[in-house]
Structure formats: structure tokens, C-alpha cells
Amino acid sequence: MTLAEPVYITTTTGANMLLARQGMQLDKNMLITFERRNVAKITIVSDTPDASPKDGGVGIVPKKPQPAPVPMAAPTAAAPPQEKPKPQPEKNFVPVKSVVDEKLKEEAVESVKQLFDCFSSKDGMNKTTAYRCVNDVNNVVDDLLSTLQADPTGLVHINDLKSYDEYTYHHSLSVSILSIATGRELGLDSGTLQRLGRCAMMHDIGKQLLPFSIIGKRGKLTDEEFLAVKNHPVLGAATLKKYAVGDNELWNGIMFHHERTDGSGYPKGLKGKDIPLFSKIISVADVYDAITSFRPYRSPMLPSDAFEIIRRDIGKAFEFDIVKAFFSKLEIYPLNTIVELSDGRLGMVVECGQAHRLRPVIRIWGSTELVDLVEPINQKIEIVSVMSPSDLPSGYEIG
């Protein structure tokens, strides 16, 4: 099922907040979310129009029937209606600091796009063209490395790199940044970090050689389609080798980034020490960015949930030292991140210590109230979504 209209919920302040975007394909988890948030109905695209509504193929799917409410005794005197407090605008709101400036981000995404287009071209492709495209990527990686090394904290976050459009290119950029940051924590020298960043930037280049009907498919892949997708690391490495781009370090880093520590990965089923270091690093960054990004067929996962998924796979898919280095350099909830809490309130991260990065201190929007999620009194309060300023509902204007 695909949403024909966006879904909004009403917060405790009475404001409307976006829960799911139009065009999103629904799955079991999203339906559970609707149930938990008491969504009364959703509108989906239907192949066969309903008989009752004249909506041109849009059907109304009601929530499962609820038991009738139990009548309550009438009050002796009508209580005057109480107005819900309106959240005050944030007059001094400062957005989350970007990892890279907008110009460098645009240059990086464009260089990745040109590289992928170059290798998927059916005509005009030669070693000279390939070299020029790869050289542009090398220059961008050099700039990214310089930017990250100039930060004394070495911490990165990638919320500002998320994009609903051109996901493949933004994903490649994010994986490159995360891989470089992880490599720095592991003590790799600048030359190795540059090669790691380039390898990470190209890790999915083989997908450009697959039919768009498979890569862009919203529904579940068939067994044959899934086998084709699993071949993308081999296709990418073989194509780069064909045009004499890179060396064994680059080709193997790309070819084996879907291998798993326990040998259950692909394409070769390598185990532990047999998997190249570049592949091990890229694997963690690849999974984290993929599951925390918006896709047309699902909502992004919370950074804290992604952390738990990756942590549980230590020893199976990932090595402990790699995961430890990865998360030690990742700001899960950076300062000034706008979040929604499980009690319906919106707030902004104002403090996040290294020891409690999954449970930061939140200042409730438009007030001075602080909610420290580490405190026992707040143990039942969770962060349920991360929002951008553009997603704020009415009543939460930034001053």
C-alpha cells in the first residue's frame, strides 16, 4: 500500500505534526506506528476505486473498530474550556552545525553523480574519461579529509547530508565521511584515509550497472532480482579494473563490503581476518546510513535504534573494534537537534555527554524546562523522531 496523502498527528499542544509523507509505501512497522499514535484513518492509492467515494482511485482505510466508550456521569457544573498553551517561538534558534559547508556538499554530490553516470554510459566511455571522473572524486575526498581533520573534536554527524532526492549520491558521500572519521579513530595515516574515502565514495558504483527496474523497485524483490543486486560489488570492482582505475586495495574494498565477520556475507563468504580493512569500515558506515535515511518505501530509523541493531551484530556482521571506533566519532544527537519525545512534546538537544549519547538533555520547545533522559524519573520517555526545522508543525515557528 502506498499513501495517497500525508498523515498528520496532533501533539499535546494541539499542533499538527507530520508522521508520514505522501508516496511512502507502508509496511508492518509503519502500521504499528499508526496504531500506537491512534491514527483513525489513512488514505492509500488503490488500483480499484472504492464504490462510495468519488476520489479517482483513492480509498479510505479505516482503523480497526474500537469498543464503544463507556458513558460517564455528567458533571454537576460545566467546567470552562481550557486553552492549550501555545509553544513560544525560538528566537535564538541555532541549527545543527554542518559537517561540510553547502558548497563542498554540492561539489561532492555532483562529482559522485558524474562518476556514476560515467561508468554507466553505454557509449563514449574510455580510460581517459574514467580517469577524469575519478580525479574529480579524488579532489573532493581531499577536501573532505581536510575539513574533518580541521575539527579538533573529530566528531561527525550526517543529519544535514540526508536528502530525499538523489539518495545514491548522498549515500555515497555520507558513507565516505563516516568511513574517514572511523579510520581516523583507528589511527590510519592521511594517505590511507584518502584511499579509504575514495573507496567508500565508489562502494556502490556497481549498482549503476543494474536495471533501474530493480534498483528503483519499491516492492519486495524476486529471488532473481535479489541475486542481481547481490552481484553489484563484483560488477563495480570488475568495471573499475577494466578501465584501470585504482588497484587491488580499491577493488577488494569495493568487492567485499557486504562480507560478514561470521562468513554469511557475499560474494565470497569471507570470514574475519580475510575481509579487507576498508570493507569492514565501509560495511558499518553503509548499514548505518542506509537504515537512518528516508526511502520511498519506509521511514528512516532513529540513530539510537540503528546503534542497537549494529551493536547486536558485533561478531556476526561487524568487528567490535570497527564498531567501537565508528560510534566513538559519531554524534548521534548533536546539539540543537530537534526531537519529538514519546509524550508528544517537541524539544531541542542542549547537552549530550559522551557517556550518555543515546539519552541527551532536552529543552522543551519554547520554554526553559529541561528533560534529562538519563534521570530515573524520565526513564519511560524516549526520543521517537528527529526533525528538521522545515518539519515543525504550525505553532512551532522559529523566531
Buried (B, 14 or more C-beta within 10 A) or exposed (E): BBBBBBBBBEBEBBBEBBBBBEBBBBBEEBBEBBEEBEBEEBBBBBEEEEEEEEEEEBBBBEEEEEEEEEEEEEEEEEEEEEEEEEBEBBEEBEEBEBBBEEEBBEBBBBBBBBBBEBBBEEEEBEEEBBEEBBEBBBEBBBBBBEBBEEEEEEBBBBBBBBBEEEBBBBBBBBBBBBBBBBBBBBEBEEEBBBBBBBBBBBBBBBBBBBEEEBBEBEEEEEEEBEEBBEBBBBBBBBBBBEBEBBEEBBBBBBBBBBBBBBBEBBBBEBBEEEBBBBBBBBBBBBBBBBBBBEBEBBBBBBBBBBBEEBEEBBEEBBBEEBBBBBBBBBBBBBBBBBBBBEEBBBBBBBEBEEEEBBBBBBBBBBEEEEBBBBEEEBEEBBBBBBBEBEBBBEBBBEE
